Amino acid sequence: MDTIQKFLAYNGKIRIICGTTTELVEKARTIHNLTPVATAALGRTLTMGAILGTTLKEKEDSITIQIKGNGEIQGITVVVDGNLHIKGYVGNPYVTVPNREDGKLNVGEAVGKEGFLYVIKDLGLKEPYRGMAELVTGEIAEDFANYFYTSEQKSTAVALGVLVDKNGVKASGGYIIQAMPDATEDELFILEQRIKEAQPISSMLSQNWSWEEIIKDITGDKDVVTLETSLFPKYECNCNKERMKKALFAITKEELKDIIQKEGQAELVCHFCNKKHVFHKEELEEILKQQME
Ligand SMILES: [Zn+2]
């Protein structure tokens, strides 16, 4: 089962949020019929979304992540709310790029190394909070580490991994490790070395390591404190016809008239779950009437 967990290490000087997202990433893969490299790219972003979602205090608050790079995937969007309901899509789910020299999926190539990462937090205030940073490698973990550093002034180690082949997602998960202001230079140096030498996160998860074991291994701290183990992210879309209707109000009267005449109905497909919402002629005429008023 997918979970997000929180730990403290080094006597509370290091904060860790980590989690397993195998099921929700597999659901995203099947909904969007993603290629392996698209699965890895969206899966890593969904994992970060699930991790960030645990920082939301209210159920109706939400975080939107947008990655706009110059690669063939043509952008990634992920939305998470305070219930840890998460959803996402990529511009081109069929993207394929040659693997890296080490045989791994080339996520950086598919996403693109040039572009921006946006984080929009809607916390129910007048204006949402907007943060952004330039992409570094397009591999997503490095891009988020840079985002935390430049946008939130926090030194953060980020690892995100998705193990996938043509049959599906074998393991997916990741962590962020943030140093509190009282962590010493020596402690940070040791931690950095250990993180560099750690196994890839997807391989630890595919060997069924528990998160406590993984965090103890990565930090080298046997006295890790568990803060939270029962947060359960889920792939879920809350789209409905009422919300989709807004898209029809956004198009011009002429275009709407054209659709009524030529098609007789409009079919809107949700980007996040591929559900079709059909608007019949009478409903379209009603929208047109309201637009005229
Ligand atoms: Zn939907």
Residues whose N, C-alpha, C, O or C-beta is under 5 A from the ligand:
A	BS01	ZN	C237 C239 C270 F272 C273 K275
